[in-house]
Amino acid sequence: MAAFPFEIAATEGAARTGVLKTPRGDIRTPAFMPVGTAGTVKALTVDQVKSAGADIILGNTYHLMLRPGPERMTARGGLHNFMGWRGPILTDSGGFQVMSLSKIRKLNEQAVTFQSHIDGSRHILTPERSIEIQADAIGSDIVMQLDECVAWPAEEPVAAEAMRLSARWAARCKTAFGTRDTQALFGIQQGSTIEHLRKESSDRLTEIGFDGYALGGLAVGEGHAAMCEVLDYATGFLPADRPRYLMGVGKPIDLVEGVARGVDMFDCVMPTRSGRHGQAWTWDGPLNLTAARFADDDEPLDETSDCPASRDYSKAYLHHLFKAEEILGQVLLSWHNIAFYQTLMAAMRAAIAEGRFEAFRRDFRARQPGA
């Protein structure tokens, strides 16, 4: 029996809305998880993140194990206590970051050995150690298995070898995790863009048994169309009664198309990264607030929004803040973007519940430039 009840309230096609119930609070699905890589959603306070509508945030095992380190995390009662976030936290296992460090890491059956990008120090990460850091030191509510994520494009033998290693590591993670009533463990489907490898991965993970299942190895350069082609079949390989999490995705149109294909959870650095560089996401696509055309635009980003950053500041003022290189501009646009993503998820939940998701999807796509 899964640690966290997952109640699906309504469906329309493959899209579904429901609630994942955790001891630290309910996660309304489809859900977008703001990324708090190093114990902070960049430029925002936890109160701003919560007020924007987020039920859960994501922390990064690789970055937190390097700084402040597992021992300091443990001494301070875990990440919830350390950063003041009282809701659920999901941590990724570090596998994606290790992939990006391919020039300074070595991988074998037992572990991955890598050098810190901060000071060059040497670290060994086994599946068991990943679970220990996430579940015990950080205190994650949702723990991810350690996996090997291959870059794209990947030749089939390379993708197959990484997928099967990830499956063996998944079994080791399950053993290390044991039985916990207040934490959940998710397995990660791999297999690049190769259908039969995704199917084999799913079969192996399902046999082991997890509280939820993620789709990994996407949003690594394959593009929106290719990602959607994979999701057309890959979500259906995973158990329908457990949450499905698409890792590292993405732009608003990616979220809508992912939900249409049965995805329940998402995370991405996109909203805060865009915000720090002057880009605001809106119902009509992204706006570059540094552009000269906004210098005298007295309209807010969204006068109907509950978010002060979206409602109470003109585009002209936001333009000025970025031109003047004032930090407040980064704060306000990051806050606006996080709030917009949460509003988008709420709108999709309502559309599914009311049986009008396909109409919502068509309308949203029609408003997105280049979609």
Residue pairs with C-beta under 8 A, 6 or more apart in sequence:
2 184
2 211
2 212
2 242
3 180
3 181
3 182
3 183
3 184
3 185
3 211
4 20
4 21
4 22
4 184
4 211
4 212
5 20
5 21
6 18
6 19
6 20
6 21
6 212
6 241
6 242
6 243
7 18
7 19
7 21
8 16
8 17
8 18
8 241
9 17
9 18
9 19
9 353
10 16
10 17
10 18
10 352
10 353
10 355
11 17
11 352
12 351
12 352
12 355
12 356
12 357
12 358
13 260
13 357
13 358
14 235
14 236
14 260
14 261
14 262
15 30
15 259
15 260
15 261
15 262
15 348
15 352
15 357
16 29
16 262
16 264
16 352
17 28
17 29
17 30
17 348
17 349
17 352
17 353
18 28
18 29
18 264
19 26
19 27
19 28
19 29
20 26
20 27
20 29
20 31
20 212
20 243
20 264
20 265
21 27
22 88
22 141
22 142
22 184
23 141
23 182
24 80
24 86
24 87
24 88
24 141
25 55
25 86
25 87
25 88
26 55
27 55
27 56
27 88
27 265
28 55
28 345
28 346
28 349
29 243
29 264
29 265
29 349
30 255
30 258
30 259
30 263
30 264
30 265
30 266
30 345
30 348
30 349
31 55
31 56
31 264
31 265
31 266
31 345
32 54
32 255
32 265
32 266
32 267
32 268
32 341
32 342
32 344
32 345
33 54
33 56
33 57
33 58
33 90
33 265
33 266
33 267
34 41
34 44
34 49
34 52
34 54
34 57
34 58
34 267
34 271
34 272
34 338
34 341
35 41
35 57
35 58
35 60
35 267
35 268
35 269
35 272
36 49
36 57
36 58
36 59
36 60
36 83
36 85
36 89
37 59
37 60
37 63
37 269
38 60
38 63
38 64
38 67
39 59
39 64
39 68
39 79
39 82
39 83
40 83
41 49
41 57
41 272
41 334
41 338
42 272
42 273
42 276
42 334
43 272
43 275
43 276
43 327
43 330
43 331
43 334
43 335
44 272
44 331
44 334
44 335
44 338
46 83
46 84
46 85
48 335
48 338
49 57
49 85
49 338
50 87
51 307
52 307
52 335
52 338
52 339
52 342
53 339
53 342
53 343
53 345
53 346
54 87
54 338
54 342
55 87
55 88
56 87
56 88
56 89
56 90
56 141
56 142
57 85
57 87
57 88
57 89
57 90
58 89
58 90
58 91
58 92
58 267
59 79
59 89
59 90
59 91
59 92
59 138
59 140
60 91
60 92
60 94
60 97
61 91
61 92
61 93
61 94
61 130
61 133
61 134
61 138
61 144
62 92
62 94
62 97
62 98
63 97
64 70
64 73
64 79
64 91
64 133
64 138
65 94
65 123
65 125
65 133
65 137
66 116
66 117
66 118
66 123
67 118
68 82
70 132
70 133
70 137
70 138
71 137
73 79
73 82
73 133
73 137
73 138
73 139
74 136
74 137
76 82
77 139
78 137
78 138
78 139
79 85
79 89
79 91
79 138
79 139
79 140
80 86
80 89
80 139
81 139
88 141
88 142
89 138
89 139
89 140
89 141
89 142
90 140
90 141
90 142
90 143
90 144
90 186
90 245
90 267
91 134
91 138
91 140
91 142
91 143
91 144
92 144
92 247
93 130
93 134
93 143
93 144
93 145
93 146
93 147
93 188
94 125
94 130
94 146
95 144
95 146
95 147
95 148
95 149
95 166
95 188
95 216
96 149
96 216
96 247
96 248
98 105
98 107
98 112
98 114
98 125
98 148
99 148
99 149
99 150
99 151
101 114
101 115
101 117
102 151
104 114
104 115
104 117
105 112
105 113
105 114
105 115
106 112
106 113
106 114
107 113
107 148
109 165
109 168
110 126
111 124
111 125
111 126
111 127
111 129
112 124
112 125
112 146
112 148
113 122
113 123
113 124
113 125
114 122
114 123
114 125
115 121
115 122
115 123
116 122
116 123
125 146
126 146
126 172
127 145
127 146
127 169
127 170
127 172
127 173
127 176
128 172
128 173
128 176
130 145
130 146
130 173
131 143
131 146
131 173
131 176
131 177
131 185
132 176
134 140
134 143
134 144
135 143
135 177
135 180
135 183
140 183
141 182
141 183
141 184
142 183
142 184
142 185
142 186
142 211
142 212
143 177
143 183
143 184
143 185
143 186
144 185
144 186
144 188
144 214
145 166
145 169
145 170
145 173
145 174
145 185
145 186
145 187
145 188
145 210
146 169
146 173
147 166
147 169
147 170
147 188
147 190
147 216
148 162
148 165
148 166
148 169
148 190
149 162
149 190
149 216
149 217
149 220
150 158
150 159
150 162
150 190
150 192
150 217
151 220
151 221
152 192
152 193
152 217
152 220
152 221
152 222
153 192
153 193
153 221
153 222
154 162
154 192
156 192
156 194
156 197
159 190
159 191
159 192
159 194
159 197
160 191
160 194
160 197
162 190
163 190
163 191
163 192
163 197
163 200
163 201
164 200
164 204
166 188
166 190
166 201
166 216
167 190
167 201
167 204
167 205
167 208
170 187
170 188
170 204
170 205
170 208
170 210
171 208
173 185
173 187
174 185
174 187
174 208
174 209
174 210
177 183
177 185
184 211
184 212
185 210
185 211
186 210
186 211
186 212
186 213
186 214
186 243
186 245
187 205
187 208
187 210
187 212
187 213
187 214
188 205
188 213
188 214
188 215
188 216
188 247
189 198
189 201
189 202
189 205
189 213
189 214
189 215
189 216
189 217
189 234
189 237
189 238
190 197
190 198
190 201
190 216
190 217
191 197
191 198
191 199
191 200
191 201
191 217
191 234
192 217
193 222
193 226
193 229
193 230
195 230
195 233
195 234
198 230
198 233
198 234
198 237
199 233
199 237
201 237
202 213
202 234
202 237
202 238
203 237
205 213
205 238
206 238
206 239
210 242
211 242
212 242
212 243
212 244
212 245
212 265
213 238
213 239
213 242
213 243
213 244
213 245
214 244
214 245
214 246
214 247
215 230
215 231
215 234
215 235
215 238
215 244
215 245
215 246
215 247
215 263
216 247
218 227
218 230
218 231
218 246
218 247
218 248
218 249
219 227
219 247
219 248
219 249
219 250
219 254
219 268
220 248
222 230
224 251
224 253
224 254
224 257
227 249
227 250
227 254
228 257
228 261
231 246
231 257
231 258
231 261
231 262
231 263
232 261
235 244
235 261
235 262
235 263
236 262
238 244
243 264
243 265
244 262
244 263
244 264
244 265
245 263
245 264
245 265
245 266
245 267
246 258
246 263
246 265
246 266
247 267
248 267
248 268
249 255
249 258
249 266
249 267
249 268
250 258
250 266
250 268
250 270
251 270
252 281
252 340
252 341
252 344
252 364
252 368
253 364
253 365
253 368
253 371
254 266
255 266
255 341
255 344
255 345
255 348
256 344
256 348
256 360
256 361
256 364
256 365
257 361
258 266
259 348
259 352
259 357
260 357
260 358
260 361
270 281
270 337
271 281
271 334
271 337
271 338
271 340
271 341
272 334
272 337
272 338
274 280
274 281
274 286
274 333
274 337
275 330
275 332
275 333
275 334
275 335
275 336
275 337
275 338
276 330
276 333
276 334
278 288
278 289
278 290
278 322
278 329
278 333
279 286
279 287
279 288
279 289
279 333
279 337
280 286
280 287
280 289
280 301
280 318
280 333
280 336
280 337
280 340
281 336
281 337
281 340
281 341
282 301
282 302
282 340
283 302
283 364
283 367
284 367
284 368
284 369
285 367
285 368
285 369
287 294
287 301
287 315
289 315
289 318
289 319
289 322
289 329
289 333
290 319
290 322
290 323
291 319
294 315
294 316
294 318
294 319
295 316
295 319
295 320
296 316
297 314
297 315
297 316
297 319
298 314
298 315
298 316
299 314
299 315
300 310
300 311
300 312
300 313
300 314
300 315
301 309
301 310
301 311
301 313
301 315
301 318
301 336
302 310
302 311
302 336
302 340
303 311
304 311
305 311
305 336
305 339
305 340
305 343
306 339
307 335
307 336
307 339
307 340
308 335
309 331
309 332
309 333
309 335
309 336
309 339
310 335
310 336
310 339
310 340
313 332
318 329
318 332
318 333
320 326
321 328
321 329
321 332
322 329
347 360
348 357
348 360
351 357
351 359
351 360
365 371
